[in-house]
Amino acid sequence: MYNSPVTQKGQVTIPLKLRLKYGIEPYGKVRLEMGDKYIKILPEKDIVDIAGFLKHRAKGKSVLKARKEMEKNYVRV
């Protein structure tokens, strides 16, 4: 069992050991399922996960690499 504090914004950190075990990567997605007295967190596959073999015609980058690069440099305003 793991405990994790809930921040003022309602955010929870999933411990590294669990992220590694269940394949939850940075900038990845999870699905939340609700029960009567629980919340289940499940890894969610992104459409880009199945598109890693595609190449962008103009630059020759894979879609996955381009997405990770975009997310690394993305800043919310």
C-alpha distances in whole Angstrom, upper triangle without the diagonal:
4,7,10,14,16,19,23,23,20,19,15,14,12,11,14,12,10,14,16,14,15,18,18,21,22,24,23,22,19,20,18,19,19,18,20,17,14,14,14,14,16,18,22,25,27,31,32,29,32,35,34,37,40,42,43,47,48,46,45,41,38,37,33,35,37,34,31,34,35,31,32,35,34,34,34,37
4,7,10,13,16,20,20,17,15,12,11,9,8,11,10,9,12,14,14,14,17,16,19,19,22,21,20,18,19,17,18,19,19,20,17,14,14,14,13,16,17,21,24,26,30,30,28,31,34,33,36,38,40,42,45,46,44,43,39,37,35,31,33,34,31,29,32,32,29,29,32,31,31,31,34
4,7,10,13,16,17,15,13,10,9,9,9,12,13,12,14,17,17,17,19,18,20,20,22,21,21,18,19,17,19,18,19,20,16,14,14,14,14,17,19,22,25,27,31,31,30,33,35,34,38,40,42,42,46,47,45,44,40,38,36,33,33,35,32,30,32,32,28,28,31,30,30,29,32
4,7,9,13,14,11,10,6,6,7,8,12,13,12,13,16,17,17,19,16,18,18,19,19,19,17,18,16,18,18,19,20,17,15,14,14,13,16,18,21,24,25,29,29,28,31,33,33,36,38,40,40,44,44,42,42,38,36,34,30,31,32,29,27,29,29,25,25,28,27,26,26,28
4,6,10,11,9,8,6,8,10,11,14,16,15,16,20,20,20,22,19,20,19,20,21,20,18,19,17,19,19,20,21,18,16,15,16,16,19,20,23,26,27,31,31,30,33,35,35,38,40,41,41,45,45,43,43,39,37,35,32,33,33,30,28,30,30,26,26,28,27,25,24,27
4,7,8,6,6,5,8,11,13,16,18,17,17,21,22,21,22,19,20,19,19,20,19,17,18,16,18,17,19,20,17,15,14,15,15,18,20,21,25,25,29,29,29,32,34,34,38,39,40,40,44,44,42,42,38,36,34,31,32,32,29,27,29,28,24,25,27,25,24,22,24
4,5,5,5,7,9,13,15,17,20,19,19,22,24,23,23,20,21,19,19,20,19,18,19,18,20,20,22,23,20,18,17,18,17,20,21,23,26,26,29,30,30,33,34,34,38,38,40,39,43,43,41,41,37,36,33,31,31,31,28,26,28,27,23,23,25,23,21,19,21
4,6,7,10,13,16,18,21,24,23,22,26,27,26,27,23,23,21,21,22,21,20,21,19,22,21,23,24,21,20,18,21,20,23,24,25,28,28,31,31,32,35,36,36,40,40,41,41,44,44,42,43,39,38,35,33,33,33,29,28,29,28,24,25,26,23,21,19,20
4,6,9,12,15,18,21,23,22,21,25,26,25,25,21,21,19,18,19,18,18,18,17,20,19,22,23,21,19,17,19,18,21,22,22,25,25,28,28,29,32,33,33,37,37,38,37,41,40,39,40,36,35,32,30,30,30,26,25,27,25,21,22,23,20,18,16,17
4,7,10,13,16,19,21,19,19,23,24,22,23,19,20,18,18,18,17,15,16,14,16,16,18,19,17,16,13,16,15,18,19,20,23,23,27,27,28,31,32,32,36,36,38,38,41,41,40,40,36,34,32,29,30,30,27,25,27,26,22,23,24,22,21,18,20
4,7,10,13,15,18,16,15,19,21,19,19,16,16,15,15,15,14,13,14,13,16,16,19,21,18,16,13,15,13,16,17,18,21,21,24,25,25,28,29,29,33,34,35,35,39,39,37,37,33,31,29,26,27,27,24,22,24,23,19,20,22,20,19,17,19
4,6,9,12,15,13,13,16,17,16,17,14,15,14,15,15,14,12,14,12,15,16,18,20,17,14,12,13,11,14,15,17,20,21,24,25,24,28,29,29,33,34,35,35,39,39,37,37,34,32,29,26,27,28,24,23,25,24,20,21,23,22,21,20,22
4,6,9,11,10,10,13,15,14,15,12,13,12,13,13,13,12,15,14,17,18,20,22,20,17,14,14,12,14,14,16,19,20,24,24,23,26,28,27,31,32,34,34,38,38,36,35,32,30,28,25,25,26,23,21,23,23,19,19,22,21,21,20,23
4,6,8,7,7,10,11,11,12,9,11,11,13,12,12,11,13,13,16,17,19,22,19,16,13,12,10,11,11,14,17,19,22,22,21,24,26,26,29,31,32,33,37,38,35,35,31,29,27,23,24,26,23,20,23,23,20,20,23,22,23,22,26
4,6,5,6,9,10,11,12,10,12,12,15,15,15,14,16,16,19,20,22,24,22,18,16,15,13,14,14,17,19,21,25,24,22,26,28,27,30,32,34,35,39,39,37,36,32,30,28,25,25,27,24,22,24,25,22,21,24,24,25,25,28
4,5,5,6,8,10,10,9,10,11,14,14,15,15,18,18,21,23,25,27,25,21,19,17,14,15,14,17,18,20,24,23,21,24,26,24,28,30,31,33,36,37,34,33,29,27,26,23,23,25,23,20,22,23,20,19,23,23,24,25,28
4,6,5,6,9,10,10,12,13,17,16,17,16,18,19,21,23,24,27,25,21,19,17,15,15,14,18,19,21,25,24,22,25,27,25,28,31,33,34,38,39,36,35,31,29,28,24,25,27,25,22,25,26,23,23,26,27,28,28,32
4,5,5,6,8,8,11,13,15,14,14,13,15,15,17,19,21,24,21,18,16,13,11,11,11,14,16,19,23,22,20,23,25,24,28,30,32,33,37,38,36,34,31,28,27,23,25,27,24,22,25,26,23,23,26,26,27,27,31
4,6,5,6,5,7,9,12,10,11,11,14,15,17,20,22,25,23,19,17,14,11,10,9,12,14,16,19,19,17,20,22,21,24,26,28,30,34,34,32,31,27,25,23,20,21,23,20,18,21,22,19,19,23,22,24,24,28
4,6,5,6,8,11,14,12,14,13,16,18,20,23,25,28,26,22,20,17,14,13,11,14,15,17,20,19,17,20,22,20,23,26,28,29,33,34,32,30,26,24,23,19,20,23,21,18,21,23,20,20,24,24,26,27,31
4,6,8,10,14,16,14,15,14,16,18,19,22,23,26,24,21,19,16,13,12,11,14,15,18,21,21,18,20,23,22,24,27,29,32,35,37,34,32,29,26,25,22,23,26,23,21,24,26,23,23,27,27,29,30,33
4,6,9,12,14,12,12,10,13,14,16,19,21,24,23,19,16,13,10,8,7,10,12,15,18,18,15,18,20,20,23,25,28,30,33,35,33,31,27,24,23,20,22,24,21,20,23,24,21,22,26,26,27,28,31
4,6,10,12,9,10,10,13,16,18,21,23,27,25,22,19,16,12,10,7,9,10,12,15,15,12,15,17,16,19,22,24,26,30,31,29,27,24,21,20,16,18,20,18,16,20,21,18,19,23,23,25,26,29
4,7,9,6,7,8,11,13,16,19,22,25,24,20,17,14,10,9,6,8,9,11,15,14,12,15,18,17,20,22,24,26,29,31,28,27,23,21,19,16,17,19,16,14,18,19,16,17,20,20,22,22,26
4,6,5,8,10,13,16,19,22,25,28,27,23,20,17,14,12,9,10,10,11,14,13,11,15,16,15,19,20,22,23,27,28,25,24,20,18,17,13,14,16,13,11,14,16,13,13,17,17,19,20,24
4,5,9,11,15,17,20,23,26,29,28,24,21,19,15,15,12,12,13,12,15,14,13,17,18,16,20,21,22,23,27,27,25,24,20,18,17,13,14,15,12,10,12,13,10,10,13,14,15,17,20
4,7,10,13,16,19,22,26,29,28,24,21,19,15,15,12,11,11,10,13,12,12,16,16,15,19,20,21,21,25,25,23,23,19,17,15,12,13,13,10,8,11,11,7,9,12,11,13,14,18
4,7,10,13,17,20,23,26,26,22,18,16,13,11,8,8,8,7,11,10,10,13,15,14,18,19,21,21,25,26,24,23,20,17,15,12,14,15,11,10,14,13,10,12,15,15,17,17,21
4,7,10,13,17,20,23,23,19,16,14,10,9,6,5,7,7,11,11,11,14,16,16,20,21,23,23,27,28,27,26,22,20,17,14,17,17,14,13,17,16,13,15,18,16,18,18,21
4,7,10,13,16,20,19,16,12,10,6,5,5,5,8,9,13,14,14,16,18,19,23,24,26,27,30,32,30,29,26,23,20,18,20,21,17,17,20,20,17,19,21,20,21,20,24
4,7,10,13,17,17,14,10,8,6,5,6,6,9,11,14,16,16,18,20,21,25,26,28,29,32,34,33,32,29,26,23,20,23,24,20,20,23,22,19,22,24,22,24,22,25
4,7,10,13,13,10,6,6,5,6,9,9,13,15,18,20,19,22,24,25,28,29,32,32,36,37,36,35,32,29,26,24,27,27,23,23,26,25,22,24,27,24,25,24,26
4,7,10,11,8,6,5,7,8,11,12,15,17,20,22,22,23,26,28,31,32,34,35,39,40,39,38,35,32,29,27,30,30,27,27,30,29,26,28,30,28,29,27,30
4,7,8,6,5,6,9,11,15,15,19,21,24,26,25,27,30,31,34,35,38,39,42,43,43,42,39,36,33,30,33,34,30,30,33,32,28,31,33,31,31,29,31
4,5,5,6,8,11,13,17,18,22,24,27,29,28,30,33,34,37,38,41,42,45,47,46,45,42,39,36,34,36,37,33,33,36,35,32,34,36,34,34,32,35
4,6,9,11,15,17,21,22,25,28,30,33,32,34,36,38,41,42,45,45,49,50,49,49,45,42,39,37,40,40,37,36,39,38,35,37,39,37,37,34,37
4,7,10,14,17,20,22,26,28,31,33,32,34,37,38,41,42,45,46,49,50,49,49,45,42,39,37,39,40,36,36,39,38,34,36,38,36,36,34,36
4,6,10,13,17,18,22,24,28,30,28,31,33,34,38,39,41,42,46,47,46,45,42,39,36,33,36,37,33,32,35,34,31,33,35,33,33,31,34
4,7,10,13,15,19,21,24,26,25,27,30,31,34,35,38,39,42,43,42,41,38,35,32,30,32,33,29,28,32,31,27,29,31,29,29,28,30
4,6,10,12,16,18,22,24,22,24,27,28,31,33,35,36,40,41,40,39,36,32,30,27,30,31,27,26,30,29,26,28,30,29,29,28,31
4,7,9,13,15,19,20,19,21,24,25,28,29,32,33,37,38,36,35,32,29,27,24,26,27,24,23,26,26,22,24,27,25,26,25,28
4,6,10,13,16,18,16,18,21,22,25,26,29,30,34,36,34,33,30,26,24,21,24,25,22,21,25,25,21,23,26,25,26,26,29
4,7,10,13,14,12,15,18,18,21,23,26,27,31,32,31,29,26,23,21,18,20,22,18,18,21,21,19,20,24,23,24,24,28
4,6,10,11,10,12,15,16,19,20,23,24,28,30,28,27,24,21,18,16,19,20,16,16,20,20,17,20,23,21,23,23,26
4,7,8,7,9,11,12,16,17,20,21,25,26,25,24,21,17,15,13,16,17,14,15,18,18,16,19,22,21,23,23,27
4,5,5,8,9,11,14,15,17,18,22,23,22,21,18,15,12,10,14,14,11,12,16,15,14,17,19,18,21,21,24
4,5,6,7,9,12,12,15,16,19,21,20,19,17,13,10,10,13,14,11,13,16,16,15,18,20,19,22,22,25
4,5,5,6,10,10,12,13,16,18,17,16,13,10,7,6,10,10,8,10,13,13,13,15,18,17,20,21,25
4,6,6,9,11,13,15,19,21,19,18,15,11,9,7,11,12,10,11,15,15,14,17,19,19,22,23,27
4,6,8,9,12,15,18,20,20,17,15,11,10,9,12,14,13,14,17,18,18,20,22,22,25,26,30
4,5,6,9,11,14,17,16,14,12,8,6,7,10,11,11,13,15,16,16,19,21,21,24,25,29
4,6,8,11,14,16,15,12,10,6,6,5,8,10,10,11,13,15,15,17,19,20,24,26,29
4,7,10,12,15,14,11,10,6,8,8,10,12,13,14,16,18,19,20,22,23,27,29,32
4,7,9,12,12,9,8,6,6,8,10,11,12,14,16,16,18,20,22,22,26,28,30
4,6,9,8,5,5,4,6,9,10,10,12,14,15,16,18,19,20,21,25,27,30
4,6,6,5,5,6,7,10,10,9,11,14,14,14,17,19,19,20,23,25,28
4,6,6,8,9,10,14,14,12,15,18,17,17,20,22,22,23,26,28,30
4,6,8,11,12,15,14,12,15,18,16,16,20,21,20,21,25,27,29
4,6,9,10,13,11,10,13,15,13,14,18,18,18,20,23,26,28
4,7,9,12,10,10,13,15,14,15,18,19,19,21,25,27,30
4,6,8,6,6,10,11,10,12,15,16,16,18,22,24,27
4,5,5,6,9,10,11,12,14,15,17,18,22,24,27
4,6,5,6,9,10,10,12,14,16,16,20,22,25
4,5,5,6,9,10,11,12,14,15,19,21,24
4,5,5,6,9,10,11,13,14,18,20,24
4,6,5,6,9,10,11,12,16,18,21
4,5,5,6,9,10,10,14,16,19
4,5,5,6,9,10,13,16,19
4,6,5,6,9,12,15,18
4,5,5,6,10,12,15
4,5,5,8,11,14
4,6,9,12,15
4,6,10,13
4,7,10
4,6
4
